[in-house]
Amino acid sequence: MSPERQAAVPGGAGRAKAYAIRLDATQTGMMLGAVTWVLGSLAILRDRGHASGDESLHELADKLEPTLEQLVLELGGTRAAAGINPEREAVVDAAYAQVREAFETWVSVTAADTVQVALEQRMGHVDTTEGGTSPEDAG
């Protein structure tokens, strides 16, 4: 049996060994936000892959998403097991919101960068097809 498997736990034969991690409310919210950020990034990659015809981006998302979604479920289960405490849940939600806001800012910034690059590439193409010089030739 591989060292990554545990057979000594009742009902755990063949299951992967589990790591234990203790997170406070802020850390839980941050972890949820970080994992959600990655899931959002993978969704963007999938869309880009479809738009560009690069199926490897879609395959990457398909490969990683199930494990990340399971992690979100585990964190949700941990929150539920800790009991309903409105004050603690407010801390979790506030920490999650901070990460979500950072992600939304990142999406806006990278979207603006992507538009800028696309416009520069398009203008370079227009210049070359109209007999002008491309930006690469001008430099």
Beta strands, then each sheet from edge to edge (+ up, - down):
strand 1: 5-6
strand 2: 15-16
sheet 1: 1+ 2-
end
